């Protein structure tokens, strides 16, 4: 038997020995285990499901967060090293660690399901680590840890209050720049185009003149090599004997002391290519040294505008213009774009074929520029580059694109612009392109849509109602092409849209008002509009539904209308049934004997009944001629169906004329005339009767031939109700017809009367002045009445009063005797009672008010205005008024207060008085100018009337009490014992200067307060400087006790009024750690501080005033740039006193040296000659520098130092003569204060290259 120990379960202990359940030989991965346990324990699943983020990714994120927190913690540890320990760092990291560690198990990430014991132990360990790091507890390996962190984070706080990397300041490679390379050349030299002027060939310039310089030699043979730019083939160009003779003759003109110096000879070259001196032999057949830089002669650049297919564009189109540029890339062109006369210039640069790379743009010289044996010159050949100008043309009008200049890679320039001093000449057609940009039209359907279709008759045509618009100025007679879709009416979908059958139609208009014609019913949808090849915009509505309604039809049926008496027909009743599009109009002719009338009837619906009842007896014919509906006009056939005939004999009838009024009113003794109209065949016999009080009075009028008869009633002398009735009528036929026409007549029983009523048994009254008085009227009759009256004591014309009640009145405003002239009621004229036709009206006298004379009251310049003596705010004052009239009196007056600042306030007051005098208390509660205006006076009879007299005004000036207040109450003023100038407490004073002020100063120790008096303050703003003998070290309160102004007004402040605090402190101090005053860039400047942190240090550097804070008693900054660093003041948190200091440190720049102006200069000299090496220094002299001479670098060989020399310079430049071949460069420099060396960079080729360039 093989006994095998069971495997332990994941995250637990082995099962019991007797547990013989099959084991899985492979341990399940956590995510699979989590899936297996999901059914048994749903709460054990991860918070983030594994289907969203798998388990390894969740573990990676958790570890990444912990690493980020660790890096942040080490960054804070570096800050603790620089600024000192601080408890806030410790508590911050203890909270972050607790949040991370105690939250991680709740995420239930597989393999990171930490137990609570483990989390607690880990938290204690991290808290210990935080305590060690944030409180800067020294441990043996602390130095090693700081060194590693400084390598990772090498930044310190500089004077400019920015973190700087110290190594970048200390290791500044720009301090030592440049070197000079000396090469020993053979005797004599030749240079081709040493200034590297560009040359190009064109039909206008077929040849290029290139300068050739010779130095200390006379050649006997000159050979140039030309590299073809297309094939890269070489061609030798030798100067002929004539050219050699000219060179020799030219050399004789440049002789100094019998020796040939530098002279020039111009050679003419006519082929493009890359030229260099291949061989130059002197008179000894020795090869002369040559400058190897090439000279390029290329075809001149040119540009053409590729003509566009069309010069017409539409608004918003692209210009789609191509410029073809030819020359040596990269090319550069300048062109101008003119829009409606406005010019705009543009340019393109770096134009080159795709994949092209020019060695001229490279930072390192290529082989083709140095003319090495394997050089490739095909890059310099002329190439064509097409430049597309695809601009959106958003402005309508005339556009022009014109080429101005073109440049190639060598700087050759061809200008197509016209010089200002020459006559303008037209440009070539291939140098410009003109366009005309047109506006796009817009089209919409007007007056027709799916809800309001067009309806026309079958076979007829109508205009498609299309409206064409142009945003700008429309063309005068431009044609437009319209296209639309059409679907017949029987192919439309249920929703009314186009169906399967769609036809396309088009139309070309002659002008913007032209419209296409359509006739076939269906749906028309406008799709496009085009004007001069510009497709426009279709606006909604764009669809129109055309319908062909059914033709209208008319069906008639008629019946006779019989007479009830004789049975004769009196008319026709015609029933009409119609089919079509309402409304209908039926036209018919009425033939009455020989007279024909054309009549019509408008029928809004499909059914209608027409009654034809003539008023005369005649033979009538009715012919229905025409039927018209909303669409069609149909002629009715002349058949019997539309022809009606009838002999009409209407019955006799009599009617009162004048409408439907059946009731009349009449006055007493009035006679009425009423018109009666007859219908029938005359002559007529009319019987009528008048009924009153049960009595009937009948009368018969016979032989009345006319159709209209005027019936006259007898005089209605008795009041009451009358009835006038038409009893019967008989015409020529002898048929007597009963009539029911009747008119009610209401006759007044008496005439209207008018008279004045009695007041206290008399027709007179006395009222207050200007009061409206109602003169009583007594009227009888029917309302309303018109009473005509007049005032016998006035020249006013006669007036009319409309009265609505029997006891109405006449409004009287003036005194006098009023008389009633006549009266009329609603229908009848009346009579006036001669005994009561007058009424007399009188007025009472008005009350008066005046001021009681006093010494303090004086009259003012204006009438009815007085002034009273000035008074101070709060004092008691008053005055008396005298009253005349009928007591008791009611006086109303206004108190207008006008303060110095703010708006005017008005208070309305009143009082009652029964005596002839009354006292008034004056308002002095607030300062200002008070005006007491008596605007209303009334007594027992009169109310006030402002129109009677001007108001009485008394004015008094109340001067304000002076006031003194702190500008900022509650403010804490701080001062230091060392300050020479005491702190100023600003106050504001109100009143008239000078002022007297008392201040109370109470110390916090509770001692007896001291009083400080200021007797003479000449202004309203004052800064109080409390003498030092009134102040003590610590806090004290300052309160204003009393203030008095020049007017004698005084104000005592409340005990609990506003105060200011005054603090007296000792000042903080700052001490330098080093006594030296000169520092170099990159050094640290340190100070120690005394006082209570945090500190605020103000200093000046580089002409700027800056401020820094220090949370510890140490202050250190890195000098990142030169200048004068002066600490001007320091302030701590406790006192906020600023101690003025003047600690100045001079920061000197690192010395710098430049060889040959900081460039790498290569000088070729002859053997035995010398060359100057120029050293330029920056810093403070004297300068000490060390330079080396090393071998010139060769291909495949390293440069080696040959010698090292040390020199001193008292000035800012030094020249050293050198005649030995080699590379000269500086390795160390020192001035009066600072030093710099590149010894640490020895052997580093890359750093040497940086120093070189």
Secondary structure, DSSP 8 states (H G I E B T S, - for coil): ---------TTS----TT------SS---HHHHHHHHHTT-GGGS-SS-TTTS-HHHHHHHHHHHHHHHHHHHHHHHHHHHHH---HHHHHHHHHHHHHHHHHHGGG--TT----HHHHHHHHHHHHHHHHHHHTT---TTHHHHHHHHHHH--EEEBTTSSEEEHHHHHS-GGGEE-EEEEEEE-S-EEEESTT---EEE-SS---EEEEEEEES---SEEEEEEE-TTT--EEEEE--HHHHHHHHHHHTTSEETTEE-EEEEEEEE-S-EEEEEEEEE-TTS-B-EE----EEEEE--EEEEE--S-SEEETT-B--EEEEEEESSSEEEEEEEEETTEEEEEEEEEE--TT---GGG-SS--HHHHT-TT---GGGS-EEEEEEE--B--S-EEEEEEEEEEE-TT--EEE-S--TTS------GGGEEEEEEE--EEEEE-S--SSS-EE--TT--EE--EEEEESSS--SS--EEEEEEEEEGGG--TTS---S--EEEEEE-SSTT---EE-S-EEEEEEEEEETTEE-EE-S--EEEEE-----EEEEEEEEEE-TTT--EEEEEEEEEEESSSSEEEEEEEEETTEEEEEEEEESSSEEEEEE--SS-EEEEEEEEEEE-SS-EEE--SSGGGEEEEEE----EEEESSTT--EEEE-TTB--EEEEEEESSSSEEEEEEEEETTEEEEEEEEEE-SSEEEEE---B-S-EEEEEEEEEEE-TT--EEE---EEEEEE-SS--EEEE--BTTBSEEEE-TT--EEEEEEEESSS-EEEEEEETTS----EEEEE-STT-EEEE-S-EEEEEEEEE-SSSB-EE-TTS-EEEEEE----EEEE---TTEEE-SSTTEEEEEEEETT---EEEEEEESSSSEEEEEEEEEE-SSS--EEEEEEEEESSSEEEEE---SS-EEEEEEEEEEE-SS----TTSS--EEEEEEEE---EEEETTTT-EEEEETT-SS--EEEEEEESSSSEEEEEEEEETT----EEEEEEEE-SSEEEEE--GGG--SEEEEEEEEEEE-TTS-EEE--TT--EEEEEEE---EEEES----EEETT-EEEEEEESSSSEEEEEEETTEEEEEEESSSEEEEE--S-EEEEEEEEEETTT--EEEEEEEEEEE---EEEEGGGSEEEEEEETT--EEEEEEEESSSSEEEEEEEE----TT----EEEEEEEEESSSEEEEEE-S-EEEEEEEEE-SS-EEE-GGGTT-HHHHHHHH-
